[in-house]
Amino acid sequence: MDFQLSDDQRALRAGVRELLAGRFGRDRMRAALDDGTGVDRALWRELGEAGFFALRLPEAEGGVGLGLPESVLLFEEVGRSLLPGPLIATHLAAGPVKGVAQGGTVVAVLDPGQPVAHLGEADALLVLGPGDGPRASAASVDVTRVREDATPVRSIDPFTPLWRAGEPEETGEPLPGGGRLRDEGALLAAAEQLGSAARTTEMAVQHAGEREQFGSPIGSFQAVKHLCAGMLVRAELARCAVYAAAVTADPVEIAGAKLLADDAAVRNARDCLQVHGGMGFTWEADVHLHLKRAWLRSGQWLTAAAAEETLAGDLC
């Protein structure tokens, strides 16, 4: 069985990377960071026009007609770029929620007991139920009312505003395939973590080759080599798990992939910061942004405790 990416999949990944580099490259990312801006509606619509949100909708419904593995490739690139916004919830809500596929609607996710990201900018709300029984509605859940009763909380990630909100009284009608939403959301979050882990590995290797101490690149020192090698191993191990789970869509494999990807994203960012030394702690460096996003994303869609319970349950 061939698990290599197809030519079309490689072209899709390259196209998304080029789009994000052109519309949310480092200069634009740093400007957004300094300005404190949230969701870029113009970029959101451009992503919609490019088929980002409608990727898995059937062609007969105006979609691209691709599958979960292709969505994973898209969100891996999102993780590399640090693009802010509730992209996963909006992607999952395409089809049932009006205007989502075209990029005209921003959908946030409410997971009871967890802070809601980007609630202040959301047009619709995806509400997850307990366990693996999600429910969602943009029509029956009054986003304005939820927002009025919500309280802003401090976020570790400067790109991700958080709100503490109670569960809405309206439960809404279950979305088609709603039972898969939490699993698919967890897998796409794992893909973002994978992209971040791969990017911080590249950042560490590049810095190790350019920074000199005692007349030699620091990458020539064994301690730095070991750090970079460990980062590569973690990223590639996570890649295998995430790609395999994208093919099977098995909840147990998704739980394992989320655990490995969370670990790779957080530990790689920390090691990348270590390779950068004192420079990595400064606001001007991008390393801390990956670390903060990785910490935040680790608690979204599927926490480590919930993933471990899923894996333990499968052993019984």
Secondary structure, 3 states (H helix, E strand, C coil): CCCCCCHHHHHHHHHHHHHHHHHCCHHHHHHHHHHCCCCCHHHHHHHHHCCCCCCCCCHHHCCCCCCHHHHHHHHHHHHHHCCCCCHHHHHHHECCECCCCCCCCCEEEECCCCCEECHHHCCEEEECCCCCCCCCCCCCCCHHHHHHHCEEECCCCCCCCEEECCCCCCCCCCCCCHHHHHHHHHHHHHHHHHHHHHHHHHHHHHHHHHCEECCEEHHHCHHHHHHHHHHHHHHHHHHHHHHHHHHHCCHHHHHHHHHHHHHHHHHHHHHHHHHHHHHHHCCCCCHHHHHHHHHHHHCCCCCHHHHHHHHHHHHC
